[in-house]
Amino acid sequence: MAKYQIYLIRHGRTWFNRYNKMQGWSDTPLAPDGVEIAKKAAVALKDVDFSAAFSSDARRAIDTCKLIVDENMNKDKLNPTKLMEFREQFYGYFEGMNSPEAWFMVGQPHGAKGFSDIIDKYDLNATKDFMKEADPFHDAENAEEYWTRINRGFDAIDKIAKDGDKILLVSHGTTIRSITDRYSDGQFDVTDSPRNSSLTMLERDNGKNLVTSYNQMII
């Protein structure tokens, strides 16, 4: 085990982000403005001495990671690696649906009008459990399934990380928000989604996580 830092970056803005659609395991490319903001984040991070670079296996995360690595001081040594464990939450039946409509359908049986209302009345894990319950196929991930997957991802990074490492990890809005909610002792308002290409900092010390900053715009 080691003590190291993870630079959690949300991917650049995609077409589904633009249209406010549910984008979990489904994938759309970076929109032109998403490419540009990812490039600006890459410039802001170019002097960070990354020892490794990871992304989820979604194209939007892979492309954002490559833009950042190509600008980095260590670009000749970094070999970006895909970790499916850091995919976005899987929304099952609700993939691709209009987001406010989907979250109303998920929350309404529990007296909640949408995503933020579910968090206010219950918690962030409830958004996952309620979504699996509302999915007529029950394919969506519940909280237990989701965290089992995420924990496998951290275990995979532990296998290569050394003391003092700085590690790039490009992931997704709900995943970054969920990690922040779970590992920040309530320091941050997770009703606000991390913005595209924003930075969230996580310290991992011998298998224990602490989020030290959330949703920083670095451009």
Residue pairs with C-beta under 8 A, 6 or more apart in sequence:
1 158
1 206
1 207
2 158
2 161
2 162
2 163
2 165
2 206
3 163
3 164
3 203
3 204
3 205
3 206
4 161
4 162
4 163
4 164
4 165
4 166
4 167
4 203
4 204
5 165
5 166
5 167
5 201
5 202
5 203
5 204
6 157
6 167
6 168
6 169
6 201
6 202
6 203
6 204
7 45
7 48
7 50
7 166
7 167
7 168
7 169
7 199
7 201
8 169
8 171
8 176
8 179
8 199
8 200
8 201
8 202
9 41
9 45
9 64
9 65
9 68
9 168
9 169
9 170
9 171
9 197
9 198
9 199
9 200
10 170
10 171
10 172
10 173
10 176
10 194
10 195
10 196
10 197
10 198
10 200
11 30
11 34
11 38
11 55
11 58
11 60
11 61
11 63
11 64
11 170
11 171
11 172
11 196
11 197
12 30
12 31
12 34
12 35
12 36
12 37
12 38
12 41
12 60
12 63
12 64
12 67
12 196
12 197
13 30
13 31
13 33
13 34
13 37
13 196
13 197
14 23
14 27
14 28
14 29
14 30
14 31
14 34
14 60
15 28
15 29
15 31
16 22
16 23
16 26
16 28
16 96
17 23
17 31
17 34
17 196
18 31
20 98
20 99
20 100
21 96
21 97
21 98
21 99
22 91
22 94
22 95
22 96
22 97
22 98
22 99
22 102
23 88
23 95
23 96
24 87
24 88
24 89
24 90
24 91
24 95
24 174
25 58
25 87
25 88
25 90
25 91
25 95
26 95
26 96
27 58
27 59
27 60
28 60
29 59
29 60
29 63
30 38
30 60
30 63
30 64
34 60
34 196
34 197
35 63
35 67
37 196
37 197
37 219
38 63
38 64
38 67
38 68
38 196
38 197
39 67
39 71
40 197
40 219
41 64
41 67
41 68
41 197
41 199
41 218
41 219
42 67
42 68
42 70
42 71
42 72
43 71
43 219
44 218
44 219
45 68
45 71
45 72
45 168
45 199
45 218
46 71
46 72
46 73
47 73
48 72
48 73
48 166
48 168
49 73
49 74
49 166
50 69
50 72
50 74
50 78
50 166
50 167
50 168
51 74
51 161
51 162
51 165
51 166
51 167
52 78
52 81
52 157
52 160
52 161
52 165
52 167
52 168
53 65
53 68
53 69
53 72
53 78
53 79
53 80
53 81
53 167
53 168
53 169
53 170
54 65
54 80
54 81
54 82
54 83
54 86
54 157
54 167
54 168
54 169
54 170
55 61
55 62
55 64
55 65
55 80
55 81
55 82
55 83
55 86
55 169
55 170
55 171
56 62
56 82
56 83
56 84
56 85
56 86
56 87
56 88
56 170
56 171
56 172
56 175
57 82
57 83
57 84
57 87
58 87
58 88
58 172
61 86
61 170
61 171
61 172
62 80
62 82
62 170
64 170
64 197
65 80
65 168
65 170
66 80
68 168
68 170
69 75
69 78
69 80
69 168
72 78
72 168
78 168
83 153
83 156
83 157
83 169
85 149
85 150
85 152
85 153
85 156
86 150
86 153
86 169
86 171
86 172
86 175
87 149
87 171
87 172
87 175
88 171
88 172
88 173
88 174
88 175
89 128
89 140
89 141
89 146
89 172
89 174
89 175
89 178
90 139
90 140
90 141
90 146
91 97
91 102
91 131
91 135
91 140
92 131
92 132
92 135
92 137
92 138
92 139
92 140
92 141
93 135
93 136
93 137
93 139
93 140
94 102
94 105
94 106
94 131
94 134
94 135
94 140
99 115
100 114
103 114
103 115
103 118
103 127
104 113
104 114
105 134
106 118
106 127
106 130
106 131
106 134
107 113
107 114
107 115
107 117
107 118
107 130
109 130
109 133
109 134
110 118
110 121
110 122
110 126
110 130
111 121
112 118
112 120
112 121
112 122
115 127
116 191
118 126
118 127
118 130
119 126
119 127
119 190
119 191
120 191
122 130
123 181
124 177
124 178
124 181
124 182
124 190
125 143
126 143
128 140
128 141
128 142
128 143
128 146
129 142
129 143
131 140
131 141
131 142
132 138
132 139
132 140
132 141
132 142
132 145
134 140
141 149
146 178
147 182
150 175
150 178
150 179
154 204
154 207
154 209
157 167
157 169
157 204
158 204
158 207
161 167
161 204
173 193
173 194
174 193
176 194
176 200
177 190
177 193
177 194
178 190
179 200
179 202
179 209
179 211
180 188
180 190
180 194
180 200
180 211
180 214
181 188
181 190
182 209
183 202
183 209
183 210
183 211
184 210
184 211
184 214
187 211
187 214
188 211
188 214
188 215
190 214
192 215
193 215
194 200
194 214
194 215
195 215
195 217
197 217
197 218
197 219
198 215
198 216
198 217
198 218
199 213
199 215
199 216
199 217
199 218
200 211
200 213
200 214
200 215
200 216
201 211
201 212
201 213
201 216
202 209
202 210
202 211
202 212
203 209
203 210
203 212
204 210
